[in-house]
Amino acid sequence: MAMAETKYIWMDGNFIEWDQAKIHICSHVIHYGTGVFEGLRCYDTPKGSVIFRLNDHTERLFNSAKIYRMEIPYTRDEINQVVIELIRKNGLKSAYIRPIAYRGYGELGVNPFPCPVCVAIATLQWGKYLGDEALETGVDVLVSSWNRMAPNTFPAMAKCCANYMNSQLIKMEAITYGFTEGIALDNTGYVSEGSGENLFAIKNGIIYTPPLHASILPGITRDTIMKIAREMKFKVIEEKLTREFLYISDEVFFTGSAAEVTPIRSIDKITIGAGKAGPITKMLQTRFFDIVEGRTEDKYNWLTHID
């Protein structure tokens, strides 16, 4: 999906024009992938624009940086305030927000410590990640031949730039073979997640999702759906899932800040359920959008109001 430019990007304490947001070609992040980032959304609601789970996304950014021994030179509150101000300065009602902390220009070589930790935040006008019709009709996916990283190789709990080279392999394979997205297995052959989404499966009214030790990112939308589902009296189980369990599930769907709640209609050309968004997926999807679009009570204090 092409990026629709906005006027300003924030970089290391300054609001600069979009076209001036540049880094040196010898920045460490370019050569070694030393960056951690977030993706979150701002929604337009009847009560004004709101950012969904801003504090939680900023906390995960700092956690990712901590794992990679990166000291972010700003506080969590300062990052939150920049996000809010950037949306205001760009005059956006809704937006996709991309904060990133990365090792900048210093020295080349694997050792990252001589390179400064830089921070930038961009706001994009970005539609539905997996397609405008995906939320209703669902998407066709394949189980990728590429696995997620094994424990003690790359930390899956960190949302790190380097990890997404693995995601790119999964995504490119899916697109090459005519699918919208891919599902990766972990190093033991159990279901992990999509290239950029967490995964849920529903069987006989019970909702299943892979656990954190299946090499998944601890998704904030994943956590949201688990809380919503339990509030709606559904049983939610975190456990290892086999790929064939997905085939015989009644419903399967992706979650993520970009993907939101996207149903999966087929896996490896095997139709899932009725081949469209199932009834429980629709209930969860409706509840999710009622919250983020301001049509129901924000009982968990997930929404940060811009105004």
KAGI-V611512 format. One record per backbone hydrogen bond with DSSP energy under -0.5 kcal/mol. NH is the residue of the N-H (numbers start at 0). CO is the residue of the C=O. If there is no record, write none. Layout:
<<NH	CO> <NH	CO>>
//
This chain:
<<3	124> <4	2> <8	15> <9	120> <10	8> <10	13> <11	118> <13	10> <15	8> <15	13> <17	6> <19	16> <20	17> <21	19> <26	23> <27	103> <28	102> <29	26> <30	26> <31	27> <32	28> <34	32> <35	100> <36	158> <37	98> <39	96> <41	94> <42	49> <44	42> <44	47> <45	292> <47	44> <49	42> <50	303> <51	40> <52	50> <52	301> <53	50> <56	52> <57	53> <58	54> <59	55> <60	56> <61	57> <62	58> <63	59> <64	60> <65	61> <66	62> <67	63> <68	65> <69	64> <70	68> <71	69> <78	74> <79	75> <80	76> <81	77> <82	78> <83	79> <84	80> <85	81> <86	82> <87	83> <88	84> <89	85> <90	87> <91	86> <94	41> <95	123> <96	39> <97	121> <99	119> <100	35> <101	117> <102	33> <103	101> <103	115> <114	111> <117	101> <117	115> <119	99> <120	9> <121	97> <123	95> <124	3> <125	123> <128	257> <130	127> <133	130> <135	132> <136	132> <137	133> <138	262> <140	265> <141	180> <143	141> <143	182> <147	184> <152	149> <153	149> <155	153> <157	154> <159	157> <160	34> <161	32> <163	159> <163	160> <164	161> <165	161> <165	162> <166	162> <167	163> <168	164> <169	165> <170	166> <171	167> <172	168> <173	169> <174	170> <175	171> <176	172> <177	174> <178	173> <179	139> <180	139> <182	141> <183	192> <185	189> <188	185> <190	240> <191	183> <192	183> <193	196> <194	181> <197	254> <199	252> <200	207> <201	250> <202	205> <205	202> <206	234> <207	200> <207	205> <208	236> <209	198> <213	210> <214	211> <215	211> <218	216> <222	218> <223	219> <224	220> <225	221> <226	222> <227	223> <228	224> <229	225> <230	226> <231	227> <232	229> <233	228> <235	233> <236	206> <238	208> <238	236> <244	241> <245	241> <246	242> <247	243> <248	245> <249	201> <250	201> <251	263> <252	199> <253	261> <254	197> <255	259> <259	255> <261	253> <262	260> <263	251> <264	138> <264	262> <265	138> <266	269> <267	140> <268	140> <269	266> <270	268> <271	264> <272	248> <272	270> <274	271> <276	135> <281	277> <282	278> <283	279> <284	280> <285	281> <286	282> <287	283> <288	284> <289	285> <290	286> <291	287> <292	288> <293	290> <294	289> <295	289> <298	296> <300	297> <303	50> <304	302> <305	48>>
//
